[in-house]
Amino acid sequence: MKRKIIAGNWKMYKTMTDGLAFLDAFVPRCHREMMEKCSLILAPNFTLLASMAARCREAGIALAAQNCHPGGEGAYTGETSLAMLVDVGVSHVLVGHSERRALFGEQDNFLNQKVKAVLAAGLVPILCVGETLAQREADAAGTVVEKQLRQGLDEVVPDGRLMIAYEPVWAIGTGKTATVDDARSMHQFIRQCLRSLAVDGKGEDVPILYGGSVKPANAPGLLAEDEINGVLVGGASLNPEDFARIAESV
Ligand code: PGA
C-alpha cells in the first residue's frame, strides 16, 4: 500500500510558541505504525518555519510553506523566495490555495509560474484546485477544475514531483464535506486530466489530496478510497489530537 499523505494547513493561525506546543503534543503520537502508513506534512505560517524545522525533520514530518514568490531575490516587499524557503528546510509549497485565489487575486498564469519555480528549486508544489458552490450548481465543476489544472500546469509534465489538492471552495471551513462519492468522482476526473497532460503513464504518480472540512469523523471514509491519496486539513490540523486521529485513521 502506498502511504497516504496527511497534510495540515495552519493558515494564519498559531504563534511560534503555539507551534512548538503543538509539536510537543503531536510528535509523541507519531508512532511507528502511523509513520509507516502516512507521510505527514505541516504548513505553518512563515514566521514558524525556521523554529519548527529541526524538530519536524527529527520526527519525520515534512515542512511546507503556504505560499512563495516565483522570482529570485529582488525588490518584492512582503514576499518570500524559494531560496529562502529551501534555506529554512521547507520541502513542499502550497500553490493556489482558494484563499490565495479569492482573497489575493492570484490567477492561474501566476500560479503556473509558482509551480515551475517550486519544481526548479527542487521542492514539491501542492497545486490546489476546486470549484465554488455557484460553479458546482451550474454544473461547471469539471470545467473549472480542468482549466485550473491545465493552466496551473502549463509547460509542466505532471509526475511524482508534484501533488494536486482538490478542495471544493464550498467545503473549506464550512463544516460541509464533499460526499465520498463526489470526492471520488472528482479525483477520477483529475486523474484523467493528469493522464492526458503526462507522458509515459507518469500521471499516475501524482498524489491527489482531498481538502475541505476534513475531520477525525469523516477522514476514515475519505482515506479508504483508492482514488484519494491523502488529505489537506485546515481547521482540524490546529489541534494535535484531531490531526493525530486523522493520521491514525489510515
Ligand atoms: P478546512 O480547510 O479543513 O478548515 O476546511 C482546508 C483548507 O483550506 O486547506
Boltz pocket constraint, residues with backbone or C-beta under 6 A from the ligand:
constraints:
  - pocket:
      binder: B
      contacts: [[A, 9], [A, 167], [A, 171], [A, 172], [A, 173], [A, 174], [A, 175], [A, 211], [A, 212], [A, 213], [A, 214], [A, 232], [A, 233], [A, 234], [A, 235], [A, 236]]
      max_distance: 6.0
